[in-house]
Amino acid sequence: MEEVIPRKFLFLRSWVSSIVVSEKDLEARFPGGRKVTHYRKAKLERFSPTVTKDGIVSRLTTYKDLDCTEVTGVKEWYKNRSDGLEERNFNKLENSTAEHFKPGRAFALLCKLSAEHTT
């Protein structure tokens, strides 16, 4: 029968100082409460829900060209709004807007068309 010898692990002391994150910074999620990421023909903006007053958490803007000069559409996502709005889509090519609300609200899907489409 072999005798079990306990092993000791020696860990080196970390050269990194301790990380301190304040509660305010933790709620902000992103430095300054906003983060922008650029993609090919698109831009994604993410917001801290505690920083914005309208409850927007993300906005995706799509463009027609690689230089990102002509907008084709904007899609926005919301949280914690009193009116129950969860998503809004702006289609710049068709000049229309679609708003999606939480279930249980009257007119849970509302589409607005411009004056060009109503005539």
N, CA, C and O atoms as a Tinker XYZ file with bonds, in Angstrom:
   476  protein
     1  N      0.836000   -1.175000    0.000000    73     2
     2  CA     0.000000    0.000000    0.000000    64     1     3
     3  C      0.885000    1.243000    0.000000    63     2     4     5
     4  O      1.784000    1.397000    0.827000    81     3
     5  N      0.592000    2.136000   -0.972000    73     3     6
     6  CA     1.410000    3.333000   -1.079000    64     5     7
     7  C      0.908000    4.418000   -0.142000    63     6     8     9
     8  O     -0.291000    4.559000    0.098000    81     7
     9  N      1.819000    5.147000    0.359000    73     7    10
    10  CA     1.473000    6.243000    1.254000    64     9    11
    11  C      1.225000    7.506000    0.420000    63    10    12    13
    12  O      2.035000    7.856000   -0.438000    81    11
    13  N      0.101000    8.187000    0.678000    73    11    14
    14  CA    -0.246000    9.392000   -0.046000    64    13    15
    15  C      0.453000   10.579000    0.607000    63    14    16    17
    16  O      0.275000   10.853000    1.794000    81    15
    17  N      1.239000   11.263000   -0.186000    73    15    18
    18  CA     1.975000   12.420000    0.324000    64    17    19
    19  C      1.260000   13.683000   -0.151000    63    18    20    21
    20  O      1.126000   13.898000   -1.356000    81    19
    21  N      0.800000   14.520000    0.779000    73    19    22
    22  CA     0.132000   15.756000    0.354000    64    21    23
    23  C      1.127000   16.684000   -0.345000    63    22    24    25
    24  O      2.273000   16.835000    0.080000    81    23
    25  N      0.655000   17.293000   -1.420000    73    23    26
    26  CA     1.501000   18.215000   -2.168000    64    25    27
    27  C      1.109000   19.650000   -1.836000    63    26    28    29
    28  O     -0.062000   19.963000   -1.620000    81    27
    29  N      2.085000   20.481000   -1.803000    73    27    30
    30  CA     1.838000   21.893000   -1.563000    64    29    31
    31  C      2.071000   22.637000   -2.866000    63    30    32    33
    32  O      3.067000   22.432000   -3.559000    81    31
    33  N      1.127000   23.502000   -3.173000    73    31    34
    34  CA     1.278000   24.334000   -4.351000    64    33    35
    35  C      1.726000   25.712000   -3.917000    63    34    36    37
    36  O      1.128000   26.327000   -3.033000    81    35
    37  N      2.747000   26.171000   -4.526000    73    35    38
    38  CA     3.241000   27.504000   -4.231000    64    37    39
    39  C      2.846000   28.419000   -5.385000    63    38    40    41
    40  O      3.302000   28.249000   -6.516000    81    39
    41  N      2.000000   29.381000   -5.084000    73    39    42
    42  CA     1.565000   30.336000   -6.086000    64    41    43
    43  C      2.369000   31.619000   -5.930000    63    42    44    45
    44  O      2.600000   32.104000   -4.822000    81    43
    45  N      2.779000   32.141000   -7.050000    73    43    46
    46  CA     3.480000   33.408000   -7.013000    64    45    47
    47  C      2.492000   34.527000   -6.732000    63    46    48    49
    48  O      1.317000   34.444000   -7.089000    81    47
    49  N      2.974000   35.548000   -6.104000    73    47    50
    50  CA     2.131000   36.694000   -5.811000    64    49    51
    51  C      1.826000   37.435000   -7.115000    63    50    52    53
    52  O      2.711000   37.618000   -7.951000    81    51
    53  N      0.595000   37.850000   -7.280000    73    51    54
    54  CA     0.183000   38.531000   -8.500000    64    53    55
    55  C      0.854000   39.898000   -8.599000    63    54    56    57
    56  O      0.993000   40.606000   -7.602000    81    55
    57  N      1.264000   40.255000   -9.806000    73    55    58
    58  CA     1.866000   41.564000  -10.031000    64    57    59
    59  C      0.818000   42.608000  -10.414000    63    58    60    61
    60  O      1.147000   43.774000  -10.630000    81    59
    61  N     -0.449000   42.184000  -10.498000    73    59    62
    62  CA    -1.540000   43.080000  -10.843000    64    61    63
    63  C     -2.214000   43.545000   -9.565000    63    62    64    65
    64  O     -2.520000   42.738000   -8.687000    81    63
    65  N     -2.444000   44.836000   -9.462000    73    63    66
    66  CA    -3.134000   45.340000   -8.286000    64    65    67
    67  C     -4.609000   44.939000   -8.351000    63    66    68    69
    68  O     -5.102000   44.559000   -9.413000    81    67
    69  N     -5.286000   45.020000   -7.261000    73    67    70
    70  CA    -6.689000   44.604000   -7.228000    64    69    71
    71  C     -7.535000   45.542000   -8.088000    63    70    72    73
    72  O     -7.260000   46.738000   -8.184000    81    71
    73  N     -8.564000   44.976000   -8.708000    73    71    74
    74  CA    -9.449000   45.745000   -9.575000    64    73    75
    75  C    -10.617000   46.250000   -8.746000    63    74    76    77
    76  O    -11.253000   45.493000   -8.012000    81    75
    77  N    -10.886000   47.535000   -8.873000    73    75    78
    78  CA   -11.989000   48.136000   -8.141000    64    77    79
    79  C    -12.949000   48.747000   -9.160000    63    78    80    81
    80  O    -12.565000   49.622000   -9.936000    81    79
    81  N    -14.200000   48.282000   -9.154000    73    79    82
    82  CA   -15.231000   48.808000  -10.036000    64    81    83
    83  C    -16.338000   49.381000   -9.163000    63    82    84    85
    84  O    -16.932000   48.676000   -8.347000    81    83
    85  N    -16.604000   50.657000   -9.343000    73    83    86
    86  CA   -17.636000   51.293000   -8.529000    64    85    87
    87  C    -19.015000   50.826000   -8.993000    63    86    88    89
    88  O    -19.172000   50.328000  -10.108000    81    87
    89  N    -19.999000   50.992000   -8.131000    73    87    90
    90  CA   -21.367000   50.590000   -8.469000    64    89    91
    91  C    -21.908000   51.412000   -9.636000    63    90    92    93
    92  O    -22.658000   50.900000  -10.467000    81    91
    93  N    -21.527000   52.682000   -9.696000    73    91    94
    94  CA   -21.956000   53.557000  -10.789000    64    93    95
    95  C    -21.386000   53.062000  -12.124000    63    94    96    97
    96  O    -22.105000   53.017000  -13.122000    81    95
    97  N    -20.104000   52.691000  -12.147000    73    95    98
    98  CA   -19.487000   52.178000  -13.371000    64    97    99
    99  C    -20.075000   50.831000  -13.765000    63    98   100   101
   100  O    -20.214000   50.541000  -14.953000    81    99
   101  N    -20.416000   50.017000  -12.794000    73    99   102
   102  CA   -21.012000   48.718000  -13.081000    64   101   103
   103  C    -22.390000   48.876000  -13.722000    63   102   104   105
   104  O    -22.736000   48.122000  -14.632000    81   103
   105  N    -23.168000   49.832000  -13.264000    73   103   106
   106  CA   -24.486000   50.093000  -13.848000    64   105   107
   107  C    -24.370000   50.690000  -15.246000    63   106   108   109
   108  O    -25.229000   50.451000  -16.096000    81   107
   109  N    -23.312000   51.467000  -15.491000    73   107   110
   110  CA   -23.137000   52.114000  -16.789000    64   109   111
   111  C    -22.806000   51.109000  -17.896000    63   110   112   113
   112  O    -23.077000   51.385000  -19.064000    81   111
   113  N    -22.238000   49.969000  -17.566000    73   111   114
   114  CA   -21.872000   48.886000  -18.495000    64   113   115
   115  C    -20.793000   49.268000  -19.491000    63   114   116   117
   116  O    -19.901000   48.462000  -19.761000    81   115
   117  N    -20.845000   50.456000  -20.038000    73   115   118
   118  CA   -19.877000   50.914000  -21.017000    64   117   119
   119  C    -19.275000   52.214000  -20.530000    63   118   120   121
   120  O    -19.954000   52.984000  -19.851000    81   119
   121  N    -18.013000   52.482000  -20.859000    73   119   122
   122  CA   -17.441000   53.777000  -20.463000    64   121   123
   123  C    -18.247000   54.923000  -21.080000    63   122   124   125
   124  O    -18.419000   54.980000  -22.298000    81   123
   125  N    -18.725000   55.806000  -20.263000    73   123   126
   126  CA   -19.550000   56.907000  -20.745000    64   125   127
   127  C    -20.990000   56.499000  -21.006000    63   126   128   129
   128  O    -21.791000   57.326000  -21.440000    81   127
   129  N    -21.340000   55.232000  -20.751000    73   127   130
   130  CA   -22.709000   54.761000  -20.938000    64   129   131
   131  C    -23.065000   54.393000  -22.362000    63   130   132   133
   132  O    -24.230000   54.116000  -22.647000    81   131
   133  N    -22.072000   54.379000  -23.288000    73   131   134
   134  CA   -22.358000   54.114000  -24.700000    64   133   135
   135  C    -21.158000   53.439000  -25.352000    63   134   136   137
   136  O    -20.009000   53.765000  -25.052000    81   135
   137  N    -21.439000   52.493000  -26.251000    73   135   138
   138  CA   -20.377000   51.841000  -27.008000    64   137   139
   139  C    -20.816000   51.747000  -28.463000    63   138   140   141
   140  O    -21.940000   51.336000  -28.749000    81   139
   141  N    -19.930000   52.128000  -29.385000    73   139   142
   142  CA   -20.222000   52.121000  -30.816000    64   141   143
   143  C    -19.288000   51.133000  -31.501000    63   142   144   145
   144  O    -18.073000   51.181000  -31.311000    81   143
   145  N    -19.864000   50.232000  -32.303000    73   143   146
   146  CA   -19.088000   49.275000  -33.082000    64   145   147
   147  C    -19.455000   49.455000  -34.547000    63   146   148   149
   148  O    -20.631000   49.443000  -34.911000    81   147
   149  N    -18.434000   49.621000  -35.385000    73   147   150
   150  CA   -18.662000   49.807000  -36.816000    64   149   151
   151  C    -18.441000   48.484000  -37.546000    63   150   152   153
   152  O    -17.459000   47.782000  -37.307000    81   151
   153  N    -19.367000   48.162000  -38.430000    73   151   154
   154  CA   -19.285000   46.982000  -39.273000    64   153   155
   155  C    -19.335000   47.436000  -40.725000    63   154   156   157
   156  O    -19.463000   48.626000  -41.012000    81   155
   157  N    -19.231000   46.479000  -41.632000    73   155   158
   158  CA   -19.332000   46.790000  -43.050000    64   157   159
   159  C    -20.772000   47.197000  -43.352000    63   158   160   161
   160  O    -21.682000   46.383000  -43.200000    81   159
   161  N    -20.990000   48.415000  -43.767000    73   159   162
   162  CA   -22.295000   48.995000  -44.091000    64   161   163
   163  C    -23.244000   49.041000  -42.894000    63   162   164   165
   164  O    -24.462000   49.058000  -43.076000    81   163
   165  N    -22.710000   49.064000  -41.679000    73   163   166
   166  CA   -23.582000   49.116000  -40.496000    64   165   167
   167  C    -22.836000   49.703000  -39.299000    63   166   168   169
   168  O    -21.607000   49.685000  -39.231000    81   167
   169  N    -23.624000   50.221000  -38.363000    73   167   170
   170  CA   -23.084000   50.744000  -37.112000    64   169   171
   171  C    -24.003000   50.285000  -35.981000    63   170   172   173
   172  O    -25.217000   50.474000  -36.053000    81   171
   173  N    -23.431000   49.685000  -34.941000    73   171   174
   174  CA   -24.190000   49.229000  -33.781000    64   173   175
   175  C    -23.819000   50.083000  -32.587000    63   174   176   177
   176  O    -22.650000   50.172000  -32.209000    81   175
   177  N    -24.832000   50.715000  -31.992000    73   175   178
   178  CA   -24.635000   51.515000  -30.787000    64   177   179
   179  C    -25.330000   50.803000  -29.639000    63   178   180   181
   180  O    -26.498000   50.429000  -29.750000    81   179
   181  N    -24.622000   50.618000  -28.547000    73   179   182
   182  CA   -25.221000   50.010000  -27.359000    64   181   183
   183  C    -25.159000   51.015000  -26.220000    63   182   184   185
   184  O    -24.146000   51.685000  -26.017000    81   183
   185  N    -26.257000   51.109000  -25.483000    73   183   186
   186  CA   -26.392000   52.100000  -24.424000    64   185   187
   187  C    -26.678000   51.418000  -23.099000    63   186   188   189
   188  O    -27.250000   50.329000  -23.055000    81   187
   189  N    -26.279000   52.061000  -22.040000    73   187   190
   190  CA   -26.646000   51.597000  -20.714000    64   189   191
   191  C    -28.092000   52.000000  -20.447000    63   190   192   193
   192  O    -28.449000   53.158000  -20.660000    81   191
   193  N    -28.938000   51.070000  -19.984000    73   191   194
   194  CA   -30.340000   51.429000  -19.750000    64   193   195
   195  C    -30.528000   52.476000  -18.653000    63   194   196   197
   196  O    -31.556000   53.153000  -18.616000    81   195
   197  N    -29.558000   52.614000  -17.770000    73   195   198
   198  CA   -29.689000   53.602000  -16.696000    64   197   199
   199  C    -29.256000   54.993000  -17.131000    63   198   200   201
   200  O    -29.572000   55.972000  -16.454000    81   199
   201  N    -28.543000   55.103000  -18.239000    73   199   202
   202  CA   -28.033000   56.394000  -18.687000    64   201   203
   203  C    -29.039000   57.119000  -19.577000    63   202   204   205
   204  O    -29.189000   58.335000  -19.466000    81   203
   205  N    -29.730000   56.397000  -20.456000    73   203   206
   206  CA   -30.658000   57.032000  -21.387000    64   205   207
   207  C    -32.019000   57.234000  -20.742000    63   206   208   209
   208  O    -32.473000   56.405000  -19.953000    81   207
   209  N    -32.665000   58.338000  -21.081000    73   207   210
   210  CA   -33.973000   58.652000  -20.506000    64   209   211
   211  C    -35.110000   57.943000  -21.228000    63   210   212   213
   212  O    -36.150000   57.679000  -20.626000    81   211
   213  N    -34.927000   57.627000  -22.520000    73   211   214
   214  CA   -36.011000   56.992000  -23.279000    64   213   215
   215  C    -35.965000   55.471000  -23.237000    63   214   216   217
   216  O    -36.825000   54.828000  -23.839000    81   215
   217  N    -35.001000   54.870000  -22.552000    73   215   218
   218  CA   -34.950000   53.424000  -22.388000    64   217   219
   219  C    -34.304000   52.671000  -23.540000    63   218   220   221
   220  O    -34.400000   51.445000  -23.589000    81   219
   221  N    -33.650000   53.361000  -24.470000    73   219   222
   222  CA   -33.017000   52.674000  -25.595000    64   221   223
   223  C    -31.789000   51.911000  -25.094000    63   222   224   225
   224  O    -30.997000   52.441000  -24.315000    81   223
   225  N    -31.636000   50.663000  -25.548000    73   223   226
   226  CA   -30.476000   49.865000  -25.175000    64   225   227
   227  C    -29.579000   49.559000  -26.370000    63   226   228   229
   228  O    -28.378000   49.353000  -26.192000    81   227
   229  N    -30.136000   49.523000  -27.598000    73   227   230
   230  CA   -29.338000   49.262000  -28.801000    64   229   231
   231  C    -29.936000   49.983000  -29.997000    63   230   232   233
   232  O    -31.146000   50.194000  -30.079000    81   231
   233  N    -29.054000   50.357000  -30.926000    73   231   234
   234  CA   -29.497000   50.960000  -32.191000    64   233   235
   235  C    -28.583000   50.446000  -33.293000    63   234   236   237
   236  O    -27.362000   50.589000  -33.224000    81   235
   237  N    -29.196000   49.841000  -34.318000    73   235   238
   238  CA   -28.462000   49.344000  -35.473000    64   237   239
   239  C    -28.826000   50.204000  -36.679000    63   238   240   241
   240  O    -29.988000   50.274000  -37.080000    81   239
   241  N    -27.823000   50.852000  -37.244000    73   239   242
   242  CA   -28.024000   51.690000  -38.425000    64   241   243
   243  C    -27.361000   50.997000  -39.604000    63   242   244   245
   244  O    -26.179000   50.661000  -39.544000    81   243
   245  N    -28.121000   50.782000  -40.685000    73   243   246
   246  CA   -27.566000   50.156000  -41.881000    64   245   247
   247  C    -27.446000   51.209000  -42.979000    63   246   248   249
   248  O    -28.243000   52.143000  -43.065000    81   247
   249  N    -26.424000   51.026000  -43.813000    73   247   250
   250  CA   -26.114000   52.003000  -44.852000    64   249   251
   251  C    -26.117000   51.341000  -46.226000    63   250   252   253
   252  O    -25.932000   50.130000  -46.349000    81   251
   253  N    -26.331000   52.155000  -47.254000    73   251   254
   254  CA   -26.373000   51.668000  -48.626000    64   253   255
   255  C    -24.968000   51.489000  -49.206000    63   254   256   257
   256  O    -24.747000   50.613000  -50.043000    81   255
   257  N    -24.024000   52.314000  -48.762000    73   255   258
   258  CA   -22.681000   52.292000  -49.324000    64   257   259
   259  C    -21.635000   51.981000  -48.255000    63   258   260   261
   260  O    -21.920000   52.029000  -47.058000    81   259
   261  N    -20.432000   51.666000  -48.701000    73   259   262
   262  CA   -19.353000   51.332000  -47.777000    64   261   263
   263  C    -18.827000   52.539000  -46.998000    63   262   264   265
   264  O    -18.229000   52.378000  -45.934000    81   263
   265  N    -19.046000   53.742000  -47.523000    73   263   266
   266  CA   -18.604000   54.950000  -46.825000    64   265   267
   267  C    -19.562000   55.363000  -45.713000    63   266   268   269
   268  O    -19.291000   56.311000  -44.977000    81   267
   269  N    -20.683000   54.650000  -45.593000    73   267   270
   270  CA   -21.686000   54.910000  -44.549000    64   269   271
   271  C    -22.210000   56.350000  -44.616000    63   270   272   273
   272  O    -22.244000   57.059000  -43.609000    81   271
   273  N    -22.616000   56.765000  -45.817000    73   271   274
   274  CA   -23.156000   58.109000  -45.974000    64   273   275
   275  C    -24.667000   58.112000  -46.178000    63   274   276   277
   276  O    -25.339000   59.068000  -45.792000    81   275
   277  N    -25.214000   57.045000  -46.785000    73   275   278
   278  CA   -26.652000   57.001000  -47.067000    64   277   279
   279  C    -27.315000   55.916000  -46.209000    63   278   280   281
   280  O    -27.053000   54.726000  -46.385000    81   279
   281  N    -28.169000   56.341000  -45.285000    73   279   282
   282  CA   -28.836000   55.424000  -44.357000    64   281   283
   283  C    -29.984000   54.710000  -45.068000    63   282   284   285
   284  O    -30.797000   55.341000  -45.744000    81   283
   285  N    -30.043000   53.367000  -44.904000    73   283   286
   286  CA   -31.165000   52.605000  -45.459000    64   285   287
   287  C    -32.178000   52.218000  -44.385000    63   286   288   289
   288  O    -33.363000   52.054000  -44.677000    81   287
   289  N    -31.718000   52.074000  -43.151000    73   287   290
   290  CA   -32.645000   51.705000  -42.087000    64   289   291
   291  C    -32.031000   51.866000  -40.712000    63   290   292   293
   292  O    -30.812000   51.845000  -40.545000    81   291
   293  N    -32.910000   52.028000  -39.727000    73   291   294
   294  CA   -32.484000   52.144000  -38.335000    64   293   295
   295  C    -33.402000   51.246000  -37.519000    63   294   296   297
   296  O    -34.624000   51.333000  -37.630000    81   295
   297  N    -32.809000   50.382000  -36.698000    73   295   298
   298  CA   -33.571000   49.491000  -35.825000    64   297   299
   299  C    -33.141000   49.785000  -34.393000    63   298   300   301
   300  O    -31.950000   49.778000  -34.083000    81   299
   301  N    -34.116000   50.046000  -33.521000    73   299   302
   302  CA   -33.831000   50.392000  -32.131000    64   301   303
   303  C    -34.530000   49.415000  -31.185000    63   302   304   305
   304  O    -35.663000   49.003000  -31.437000    81   303
   305  N    -33.853000   49.048000  -30.101000    73   303   306
   306  CA   -34.420000   48.167000  -29.081000    64   305   307
   307  C    -34.490000   48.936000  -27.768000    63   306   308   309
   308  O    -33.571000   49.680000  -27.423000    81   307
   309  N    -35.601000   48.748000  -27.034000    73   307   310
   310  CA   -35.859000   49.474000  -25.791000    64   309   311
   311  C    -36.145000   48.502000  -24.651000    63   310   312   313
   312  O    -36.548000   47.361000  -24.878000    81   311
   313  N    -35.932000   48.971000  -23.421000    73   311   314
   314  CA   -36.292000   48.212000  -22.222000    64   313   315
   315  C    -36.817000   49.174000  -21.168000    63   314   316   317
   316  O    -36.434000   50.343000  -21.114000    81   315
   317  N    -37.706000   48.646000  -20.332000    73   315   318
   318  CA   -38.224000   49.371000  -19.169000    64   317   319
   319  C    -38.913000   50.685000  -19.528000    63   318   320   321
   320  O    -38.707000   51.699000  -18.861000    81   319
   321  N    -39.717000   50.667000  -20.562000    73   319   322
   322  CA   -40.484000   51.865000  -20.943000    64   321   323
   323  C    -41.900000   51.762000  -20.405000    63   322   324   325
   324  O    -42.473000   50.674000  -20.349000    81   323
   325  N    -42.458000   52.890000  -20.011000    73   323   326
   326  CA   -43.812000   52.900000  -19.458000    64   325   327
   327  C    -44.862000   52.601000  -20.525000    63   326   328   329
   328  O    -45.924000   52.069000  -20.200000    81   327
   329  N    -44.594000   52.927000  -21.786000    73   327   330
   330  CA   -45.563000   52.657000  -22.849000    64   329   331
   331  C    -45.439000   51.247000  -23.429000    63   330   332   333
   332  O    -46.247000   50.863000  -24.275000    81   331
   333  N    -44.439000   50.466000  -22.990000    73   331   334
   334  CA   -44.300000   49.081000  -23.428000    64   333   335
   335  C    -43.590000   48.911000  -24.762000    63   334   336   337
   336  O    -43.575000   47.808000  -25.308000    81   335
   337  N    -43.006000   49.967000  -25.298000    73   335   338
   338  CA   -42.302000   49.874000  -26.571000    64   337   339
   339  C    -41.052000   49.009000  -26.400000    63   338   340   341
   340  O    -40.246000   49.235000  -25.497000    81   339
   341  N    -40.903000   48.011000  -27.284000    73   339   342
   342  CA   -39.740000   47.137000  -27.236000    64   341   343
   343  C    -38.818000   47.309000  -28.432000    63   342   344   345
   344  O    -37.602000   47.165000  -28.305000    81   343
   345  N    -39.383000   47.614000  -29.590000    73   343   346
   346  CA   -38.583000   47.687000  -30.806000    64   345   347
   347  C    -39.194000   48.692000  -31.778000    63   346   348   349
   348  O    -40.416000   48.798000  -31.888000    81   347
   349  N    -38.341000   49.421000  -32.478000    73   347   350
   350  CA   -38.798000   50.387000  -33.485000    64   349   351
   351  C    -37.912000   50.243000  -34.713000    63   350   352   353
   352  O    -36.686000   50.240000  -34.606000    81   351
   353  N    -38.543000   50.123000  -35.891000    73   351   354
   354  CA   -37.821000   49.983000  -37.154000    64   353   355
   355  C    -38.158000   51.152000  -38.063000    63   354   356   357
   356  O    -39.326000   51.407000  -38.356000    81   355
   357  N    -37.122000   51.864000  -38.510000    73   355   358
   358  CA   -37.281000   52.933000  -39.488000    64   357   359
   359  C    -36.736000   52.416000  -40.808000    63   358   360   361
   360  O    -35.552000   52.093000  -40.906000    81   359
   361  N    -37.576000   52.337000  -41.813000    73   359   362
   362  CA   -37.136000   51.944000  -43.139000    64   361   363
   363  C    -37.056000   53.209000  -43.985000    63   362   364   365
   364  O    -38.080000   53.746000  -44.410000    81   363
   365  N    -35.848000   53.677000  -44.225000    73   363   366
   366  CA   -35.654000   54.944000  -44.953000    64   365   367
   367  C    -35.972000   54.798000  -46.436000    63   366   368   369
   368  O    -36.376000   55.769000  -47.075000    81   367
   369  N    -35.796000   53.590000  -46.998000    73   367   370
   370  CA   -36.070000   53.390000  -48.422000    64   369   371
   371  C    -37.563000   53.469000  -48.716000    63   370   372   373
   372  O    -37.968000   54.052000  -49.722000    81   371
   373  N    -38.391000   52.879000  -47.833000    73   371   374
   374  CA   -39.843000   52.896000  -48.012000    64   373   375
   375  C    -40.487000   54.045000  -47.236000    63   374   376   377
   376  O    -41.692000   54.273000  -47.343000    81   375
   377  N    -39.687000   54.761000  -46.460000    73   375   378
   378  CA   -40.166000   55.860000  -45.631000    64   377   379
   379  C    -41.300000   55.404000  -44.706000    63   378   380   381
   380  O    -42.376000   56.001000  -44.677000    81   379
   381  N    -41.033000   54.329000  -43.952000    73   379   382
   382  CA   -42.043000   53.792000  -43.034000    64   381   383
   383  C    -41.415000   53.502000  -41.674000    63   382   384   385
   384  O    -40.198000   53.367000  -41.547000    81   383
   385  N    -42.275000   53.413000  -40.667000    73   383   386
   386  CA   -41.860000   53.120000  -39.304000    64   385   387
   387  C    -42.755000   52.027000  -38.741000    63   386   388   389
   388  O    -43.976000   52.079000  -38.895000    81   387
   389  N    -42.152000   51.037000  -38.090000    73   387   390
   390  CA   -42.921000   49.984000  -37.414000    64   389   391
   391  C    -42.488000   49.953000  -35.951000    63   390   392   393
   392  O    -41.294000   49.926000  -35.652000    81   391
   393  N    -43.460000   49.958000  -35.042000    73   391   394
   394  CA   -43.175000   49.917000  -33.614000    64   393   395
   395  C    -43.794000   48.654000  -33.023000    63   394   396   397
   396  O    -44.962000   48.357000  -33.274000    81   395
   397  N    -43.019000   47.916000  -32.246000    73   395   398
   398  CA   -43.476000   46.681000  -31.617000    64   397   399
   399  C    -43.538000   46.900000  -30.106000    63   398   400   401
   400  O    -42.565000   47.334000  -29.489000    81   399
   401  N    -44.708000   46.588000  -29.516000    73   399   402
   402  CA   -44.918000   46.788000  -28.087000    64   401   403
   403  C    -45.040000   45.446000  -27.386000    63   402   404   405
   404  O    -45.217000   44.411000  -28.029000    81   403
   405  N    -44.945000   45.472000  -26.057000    73   403   406
   406  CA   -45.106000   44.259000  -25.247000    64   405   407
   407  C    -46.511000   43.707000  -25.433000    63   406   408   409
   408  O    -47.441000   44.467000  -25.702000    81   407
   409  N    -46.681000   42.384000  -25.292000    73   407   410
   410  CA   -48.025000   41.813000  -25.361000    64   409   411
   411  C    -48.915000   42.377000  -24.253000    63   410   412   413
   412  O    -48.441000   42.704000  -23.165000    81   411
   413  N    -50.217000   42.484000  -24.550000    73   411   414
   414  CA   -51.168000   43.013000  -23.577000    64   413   415
   415  C    -51.497000   44.469000  -23.797000    63   414   416   417
   416  O    -52.410000   44.996000  -23.162000    81   415
   417  N    -50.793000   45.118000  -24.661000    73   415   418
   418  CA   -51.059000   46.518000  -24.965000    64   417   419
   419  C    -51.940000   46.599000  -26.206000    63   418   420   421
   420  O    -51.745000   45.850000  -27.164000    81   419
   421  N    -52.899000   47.501000  -26.185000    73   419   422
   422  CA   -53.710000   47.724000  -27.380000    64   421   423
   423  C    -52.796000   48.253000  -28.479000    63   422   424   425
   424  O    -51.898000   49.049000  -28.205000    81   423
   425  N    -53.006000   47.832000  -29.686000    73   423   426
   426  CA   -52.156000   48.197000  -30.814000    64   425   427
   427  C    -50.714000   47.762000  -30.569000    63   426   428   429
   428  O    -49.801000   48.586000  -30.616000    81   427
   429  N    -50.507000   46.475000  -30.309000    73   427   430
   430  CA   -49.174000   45.956000  -30.017000    64   429   431
   431  C    -48.231000   46.128000  -31.202000    63   430   432   433
   432  O    -47.017000   46.184000  -31.005000    81   431
   433  N    -48.743000   46.212000  -32.410000    73   431   434
   434  CA   -47.927000   46.512000  -33.577000    64   433   435
   435  C    -48.541000   47.719000  -34.260000    63   434   436   437
   436  O    -49.711000   47.700000  -34.641000    81   435
   437  N    -47.758000   48.755000  -34.409000    73   435   438
   438  CA   -48.245000   49.986000  -35.004000    64   437   439
   439  C    -47.330000   50.368000  -36.147000    63   438   440   441
   440  O    -46.123000   50.509000  -35.947000    81   439
   441  N    -47.871000   50.539000  -37.330000    73   439   442
   442  CA   -47.087000   50.934000  -38.501000    64   441   443
   443  C    -47.518000   52.319000  -38.937000    63   442   444   445
   444  O    -48.710000   52.598000  -39.067000    81   443
   445  N    -46.551000   53.179000  -39.159000    73   443   446
   446  CA   -46.823000   54.527000  -39.624000    64   445   447
   447  C    -46.263000   54.659000  -41.039000    63   446   448   449
   448  O    -45.104000   54.323000  -41.285000    81   447
   449  N    -47.065000   55.135000  -41.943000    73   447   450
   450  CA   -46.618000   55.367000  -43.306000    64   449   451
   451  C    -46.560000   56.858000  -43.567000    63   450   452   453
   452  O    -47.315000   57.636000  -42.983000    81   451
   453  N    -45.668000   57.241000  -44.438000    73   451   454
   454  CA   -45.545000   58.657000  -44.756000    64   453   455
   455  C    -46.713000   59.118000  -45.609000    63   454   456   457
   456  O    -47.543000   58.304000  -46.015000    81   455
   457  N    -46.787000   60.397000  -45.882000    73   455   458
   458  CA   -47.874000   60.966000  -46.682000    64   457   459
   459  C    -47.859000   60.417000  -48.107000    63   458   460   461
   460  O    -48.905000   60.351000  -48.752000    81   459
   461  N    -46.678000   60.020000  -48.607000    73   459   462
   462  CA   -46.568000   59.470000  -49.954000    64   461   463
   463  C    -47.348000   58.157000  -50.084000    63   462   464   465
   464  O    -47.968000   57.904000  -51.117000    81   463
   465  N    -47.319000   57.313000  -49.028000    73   463   466
   466  CA   -47.935000   56.006000  -49.075000    64   465   467
   467  C    -49.432000   56.019000  -48.781000    63   466   468   469
   468  O    -50.138000   55.066000  -49.110000    81   467
   469  N    -49.914000   57.084000  -48.170000    73   467   470
   470  CA   -51.323000   57.132000  -47.790000    64   469   471
   471  C    -52.212000   57.690000  -48.891000    63   470   472   473
   472  O    -53.435000   57.567000  -48.809000    81   471
   473  N    -51.639000   58.290000  -49.903000    73   471   474
   474  CA   -52.444000   58.866000  -50.970000    64   473   475
   475  C    -52.572000   57.912000  -52.143000    63   474   476
   476  O    -53.221000   58.238000  -53.137000    81   475
